């Protein structure tokens, strides 16, 4: 006899459901190990997990390498491609450091960002599965802030993941600001190290020159003379002029002695010769200090020459050190680093995490692997027991 209830959709679904339940009862181990964790993960991802937004920014630390300017256009091209890769690594390492985390705690209160009311109990910090100390928070930070460098271009990619698009962008912007501050500090330290030694030597030479000028001033005040050399030059010239005149008078007197021995001019010549000789002796004694005179210029010239030579040496040294300082400044300017932001921190439109399908697949495959491994172990143990 025909019964229409046997072929209705409800009865068909009931039969399917009973078949599935029966299969699950028979395969209760598979249900507990594989299906139940997968079902729990699905419930968590669909109804509990809070959406997480990723803000991404790209930056590059650039700077001229010493001597790159001499390469011209090729050097500029190479410099622009790979000029600051090592410094980019340094900035990237700072972004992933505990110091950066402490800065974010102080600047943007990152602890409250990762503990929003709408964040789920598993993904927030602190959670049921994590401690609330700083090291645990640092490990959590490393899982949500990633910085990697592209080896081909030298550009660093920074990704920040939080429970809000605005929070992710704000953290990325704060880290970029901290990177620029770090680069400026690196520039200051490098400039100080480059210029400090040259500046110290220049300051020392300036002090030596100042001390020498003071010694010269004291010498001039003590000896009541500005420049003994300039003072001695006209005296020597006058002495030479008197000696020339004396030679001419002596020659004329000698000629007069030969031609007119009884001439009254002989006495005039003799008096003029004696007077000029006295003047020559006086000027020579004043210059060379003969016969124990105290007004000699020789010791004055000696002391003054020592100070003048010392001043000349210091001035030449000072000029060389000033040139070295200017070259050091030029080198420091060439070694300046700066952060180039290739792409500003983005404001994401949609949540990138959690990736439901991927997480479900990973959970299912992991549980399935555990189930298969356990089944193989149990089968092997049974075969060994039978033998």
C-alpha positions as CSV (number, residue, x, y, z in Angstrom):
1,X,0.0,0.0,0.0
2,X,1.4,3.4,-1.0
3,X,2.2,5.9,1.9
4,X,3.0,9.4,0.8
5,X,4.7,10.3,4.1
6,X,7.6,8.1,3.3
7,X,8.7,10.2,0.4
8,X,8.2,13.7,1.8
9,X,11.3,16.1,2.2
10,X,10.8,16.1,6.0
11,X,11.0,12.4,6.3
12,X,14.0,12.4,4.0
13,X,15.8,15.0,6.1
14,X,14.9,13.0,9.2
15,X,16.4,9.9,7.8
16,X,19.6,11.8,6.8
17,X,19.8,13.3,10.3
18,X,19.4,9.9,12.0
19,X,22.0,8.5,9.7
20,X,24.5,11.2,10.5
21,X,23.8,10.9,14.2
22,X,24.3,7.2,14.0
23,X,27.5,7.6,12.2
24,X,28.7,10.1,14.7
25,X,27.9,7.7,17.6
26,X,29.9,5.0,15.9
27,X,32.7,7.4,15.1
28,X,32.6,9.3,18.4
29,X,36.4,9.6,18.5
30,X,36.5,11.3,15.2
31,X,33.7,13.6,16.3
32,X,35.5,14.6,19.5
33,X,38.9,15.0,18.0
34,X,38.1,16.5,14.7
35,X,34.6,17.8,14.3
36,X,34.0,19.3,17.8
37,X,37.2,21.5,17.7
38,X,36.3,22.6,14.2
39,X,32.8,23.5,15.2
40,X,34.0,25.4,18.3
41,X,36.4,27.4,16.0
42,X,33.6,28.1,13.6
43,X,31.4,29.4,16.4
44,X,34.3,31.6,17.7
45,X,35.1,33.0,14.3
46,X,31.5,33.7,13.3
47,X,30.0,35.0,16.6
48,X,32.8,35.9,19.0
49,X,36.0,37.0,17.2
50,X,36.4,40.8,16.9
51,X,37.4,42.2,13.5
52,X,41.0,43.4,13.3
53,X,42.2,46.1,10.9
54,X,45.7,46.4,9.3
55,X,47.3,49.7,8.5
56,X,50.4,49.6,6.3
57,X,53.1,52.1,5.5
58,X,56.3,52.0,3.4
59,X,59.4,54.0,4.2
60,X,63.1,54.3,3.4
61,X,66.0,55.7,5.2
62,X,68.3,57.5,2.7
63,X,71.6,59.3,2.9
64,X,74.7,60.0,0.8
65,X,77.6,57.6,1.3
66,X,81.0,59.3,1.8
67,X,82.6,59.9,-1.6
68,X,79.5,59.1,-3.6
69,X,79.4,62.6,-5.1
70,X,82.4,61.8,-7.2
71,X,80.5,59.1,-9.1
72,X,78.2,61.6,-10.7
73,X,74.9,60.4,-12.0
74,X,75.7,56.7,-11.6
75,X,76.6,57.3,-8.0
76,X,73.4,59.1,-7.4
77,X,71.4,56.3,-9.0
78,X,73.1,53.6,-6.8
79,X,72.7,55.8,-3.8
80,X,69.0,56.3,-4.4
81,X,68.5,52.6,-4.7
82,X,70.5,51.2,-1.8
83,X,71.9,54.3,0.0
84,X,70.4,53.7,3.4
85,X,69.6,50.0,3.7
86,X,71.7,49.5,6.8
87,X,70.1,52.5,8.5
88,X,66.7,51.2,7.4
89,X,67.5,48.0,9.2
90,X,68.4,50.0,12.3
91,X,65.2,52.0,12.2
92,X,63.2,48.8,11.6
93,X,64.9,47.1,14.5
94,X,64.0,50.0,16.7
95,X,60.3,49.8,15.7
96,X,60.3,46.2,16.9
97,X,62.1,46.9,20.2
98,X,61.0,47.3,23.7
99,X,61.9,51.0,23.6
100,X,59.4,51.6,20.8
101,X,56.7,49.7,22.9
102,X,57.4,51.9,25.9
103,X,57.1,55.0,23.6
104,X,53.7,53.8,22.4
105,X,52.6,53.1,25.9
106,X,53.4,56.7,26.8
107,X,52.3,58.4,23.5
108,X,49.1,56.5,22.5
109,X,48.3,54.3,25.5
110,X,48.7,51.1,23.4
111,X,47.6,48.9,26.3
112,X,44.1,50.4,26.2
113,X,44.1,50.0,22.4
114,X,44.6,46.3,22.7
115,X,42.0,46.0,25.5
116,X,39.0,47.7,23.9
117,X,35.5,46.7,25.1
118,X,34.6,45.3,21.7
119,X,37.7,43.1,21.5
120,X,37.1,39.4,22.1
121,X,38.4,37.7,25.2
122,X,40.9,35.6,23.2
123,X,42.5,38.2,21.0
124,X,42.7,41.1,23.5
125,X,45.5,41.8,25.9
126,X,45.6,40.7,28.7
127,X,43.4,37.7,28.0
128,X,42.7,34.4,29.8
129,X,45.7,32.8,28.1
130,X,48.3,35.6,28.7
131,X,49.9,37.3,31.7
132,X,49.7,41.1,32.1
133,X,53.4,41.8,32.6
134,X,55.5,43.8,30.2
135,X,57.4,40.9,28.6
136,X,54.1,39.2,27.8
137,X,52.8,42.4,26.3
138,X,56.0,42.7,24.3
139,X,55.4,39.2,22.8
140,X,51.8,40.3,22.0
141,X,53.2,43.5,20.4
142,X,55.5,41.5,18.1
143,X,52.5,39.5,16.9
144,X,50.6,42.6,15.9
145,X,53.3,45.0,14.7
146,X,55.5,43.7,11.8
147,X,58.3,45.4,10.0
148,X,60.1,43.8,7.1
149,X,62.5,45.1,4.5
150,X,62.4,44.4,0.8
151,X,65.8,43.2,-0.1
152,X,65.6,44.3,-3.7
153,X,64.4,47.9,-3.2
154,X,65.6,48.5,0.4
155,X,62.1,49.8,1.3
156,X,60.7,48.8,4.7
157,X,57.1,47.7,5.1
158,X,55.4,48.4,8.4
159,X,52.1,46.6,9.2
160,X,50.1,47.4,12.4
161,X,47.0,45.3,13.4
162,X,44.5,46.4,16.0
163,X,40.7,46.2,16.6
164,X,40.1,49.6,15.1
165,X,41.2,51.1,11.7
166,X,41.9,54.5,13.4
167,X,44.0,52.9,16.1
168,X,46.1,51.0,13.6
169,X,46.7,54.1,11.6
170,X,47.6,56.1,14.7
171,X,50.1,53.6,15.9
172,X,51.8,53.5,12.5
173,X,52.0,57.3,12.4
174,X,53.5,57.3,15.9
175,X,56.1,54.7,14.9
176,X,57.0,56.8,11.8
177,X,57.4,59.9,13.9
178,X,59.6,57.9,16.3
179,X,61.7,56.7,13.4
180,X,62.3,60.3,12.2
181,X,63.3,61.3,15.7
182,X,65.7,58.3,15.9
183,X,67.3,59.3,12.5
184,X,67.7,62.9,13.7
185,X,69.4,61.6,16.8
186,X,71.7,59.4,14.7
187,X,72.5,62.5,12.6
188,X,73.3,64.5,15.7
189,X,75.6,61.8,17.1
190,X,77.3,61.3,13.8
191,X,77.8,65.0,13.3
192,X,79.2,65.4,16.8
193,X,81.6,62.5,16.3
194,X,82.7,63.9,13.0
195,X,83.2,67.5,14.1
196,X,84.2,67.2,17.7
197,X,87.9,66.3,17.2
198,X,88.4,69.0,14.6
199,X,86.6,71.6,16.7
200,X,88.7,70.7,19.8
201,X,91.9,71.1,17.8
202,X,90.7,74.4,16.4
203,X,89.7,75.7,19.8
204,X,93.1,74.7,21.2
205,X,95.0,76.5,18.5
206,X,92.8,79.6,19.0
207,X,93.7,79.5,22.7
208,X,97.4,79.2,21.9
209,X,97.1,82.1,19.5
210,X,95.4,84.2,22.1
211,X,98.1,83.4,24.7
212,X,100.8,84.3,22.2
213,X,99.1,87.6,21.4
214,X,99.0,88.3,25.1
215,X,102.7,87.5,25.4
216,X,103.4,89.9,22.5
217,X,101.3,92.6,24.1
218,X,103.1,92.2,27.4
219,X,106.5,92.3,25.6
220,X,105.6,95.5,23.8
221,X,104.4,97.1,27.1
222,X,107.6,96.0,29.0
223,X,110.0,97.1,26.3
224,X,108.0,100.2,25.2
225,X,108.2,99.2,21.5
226,X,105.7,98.0,19.0
227,X,108.0,96.1,16.6
228,X,111.7,96.0,17.3
229,X,112.4,94.8,13.7
230,X,110.6,97.8,12.2
231,X,112.4,100.0,14.7
232,X,115.8,98.5,13.8
233,X,115.4,98.8,10.0
234,X,115.6,102.7,9.9
235,X,118.4,102.7,12.4
236,X,120.4,100.2,10.3
237,X,119.7,102.3,7.3
238,X,120.9,105.5,9.0
239,X,124.0,103.7,10.2
240,X,124.8,102.6,6.7
241,X,124.2,106.1,5.4
242,X,126.6,107.5,8.0
243,X,129.2,105.0,7.2
244,X,129.0,105.9,3.5
245,X,129.4,109.6,4.4
246,X,132.3,108.7,6.7
247,X,134.0,106.8,3.9
248,X,133.6,109.7,1.5
249,X,135.0,112.2,4.1
250,X,137.9,110.0,4.9
251,X,138.7,109.7,1.2
252,X,138.5,113.5,0.7
253,X,140.7,114.1,3.8
254,X,143.3,111.6,2.5
255,X,143.3,113.4,-0.8
256,X,143.6,116.8,0.9
257,X,146.6,115.4,3.0
258,X,148.3,114.5,-0.2
259,X,147.6,117.7,-2.2
260,X,147.5,120.4,0.6
261,X,149.0,119.2,3.8
262,X,148.9,122.6,5.4
263,X,145.3,123.4,4.4
264,X,143.0,124.6,7.3
265,X,140.2,122.3,5.8
266,X,142.1,119.3,7.2
267,X,141.0,120.3,10.7
268,X,137.3,120.7,9.5
269,X,137.4,117.2,7.9
270,X,138.9,115.7,11.0
271,X,136.2,117.2,13.2
272,X,133.4,116.0,10.8
273,X,135.0,112.5,10.6
274,X,135.3,112.3,14.4
275,X,131.7,113.4,14.9
276,X,130.3,110.9,12.3
277,X,132.4,108.1,13.8
278,X,130.9,108.9,17.2
279,X,127.4,108.8,15.8
280,X,128.1,105.5,14.0
281,X,129.5,103.9,17.2
282,X,126.5,105.1,19.2
283,X,124.0,103.7,16.7
284,X,125.9,100.4,16.5
285,X,126.0,100.1,20.2
286,X,122.3,100.8,20.3
287,X,121.6,98.1,17.7
288,X,124.1,95.4,18.7
289,X,124.7,96.2,22.3
290,X,128.4,96.7,22.1
291,X,130.4,97.9,25.1
292,X,127.7,96.8,27.5
293,X,125.0,99.3,26.6
294,X,121.6,98.6,28.1
295,X,119.5,99.9,25.2
296,X,120.5,97.2,22.7
297,X,118.0,95.9,20.2
298,X,119.5,92.5,19.9
299,X,117.9,90.8,22.9
300,X,114.7,92.6,22.1
301,X,114.8,91.3,18.5
302,X,115.6,87.8,19.7
303,X,112.6,87.6,22.1
304,X,110.3,89.3,19.7
305,X,111.4,86.9,16.8
306,X,110.6,83.9,19.0
307,X,107.1,85.1,19.7
308,X,106.6,86.2,16.1
309,X,107.7,82.8,14.8
310,X,105.5,81.1,17.3
311,X,102.5,83.2,16.2
312,X,103.2,82.5,12.6
313,X,103.3,78.7,13.2
314,X,100.1,78.9,15.2
315,X,98.4,80.9,12.5
316,X,99.3,78.4,9.8
317,X,98.2,75.6,12.0
318,X,95.0,77.4,12.7
319,X,94.3,77.9,9.0
320,X,94.9,74.2,8.3
321,X,92.6,73.2,11.2
322,X,89.9,75.6,10.0
323,X,90.1,74.0,6.6
324,X,89.8,70.6,8.2
325,X,86.8,71.7,10.2
326,X,85.1,72.9,7.0
327,X,85.8,69.6,5.3
328,X,84.5,67.7,8.3
329,X,81.3,69.8,8.1
330,X,80.9,69.1,4.4
331,X,81.4,65.4,5.1
332,X,78.9,65.5,7.9
333,X,76.4,67.1,5.6
334,X,77.0,64.4,3.0
335,X,76.3,61.7,5.6
336,X,73.0,63.2,6.8
337,X,70.2,60.6,6.9
338,X,66.5,61.2,6.4
339,X,63.3,59.2,6.4
340,X,61.5,59.1,3.1
341,X,57.9,57.9,3.5
342,X,57.0,56.1,0.3
343,X,53.4,55.4,1.4
344,X,51.6,57.1,4.3
345,X,49.9,54.9,6.9
346,X,46.7,53.7,5.4
347,X,43.2,53.8,7.0
348,X,41.8,50.3,6.2
349,X,38.2,50.0,4.9
350,X,37.6,46.5,6.0
351,X,38.9,44.0,8.6
352,X,41.7,41.8,7.3
353,X,41.6,39.5,10.3
354,X,40.4,37.0,11.4
355,X,40.6,35.0,8.2
356,X,37.7,32.6,8.9
357,X,38.1,30.1,6.0
358,X,41.9,29.8,6.5
359,X,41.6,29.4,10.2
360,X,38.8,26.8,9.9
361,X,40.8,24.9,7.3
362,X,43.9,24.9,9.5
363,X,41.9,23.8,12.5
364,X,40.3,21.0,10.6
365,X,43.5,19.7,9.0
366,X,45.4,19.9,12.3
367,X,42.7,17.9,14.2
368,X,42.5,15.5,11.3
369,X,46.3,14.9,11.4
370,X,46.1,14.3,15.2
371,X,43.2,11.8,14.6
372,X,45.0,10.0,11.8
373,X,48.2,9.8,13.9
374,X,46.3,8.5,16.9
375,X,44.5,5.9,14.7
376,X,47.7,4.6,13.3
377,X,49.3,4.3,16.7
378,X,46.2,2.5,18.1
379,X,46.1,0.1,15.1
380,X,49.8,-0.6,15.5
381,X,49.4,-1.3,19.1
382,X,46.6,-3.7,18.5
383,X,48.5,-5.6,15.8
384,X,51.5,-5.9,18.2
385,X,49.2,-7.2,20.9
386,X,47.7,-9.9,18.6
387,X,51.2,-11.1,17.6
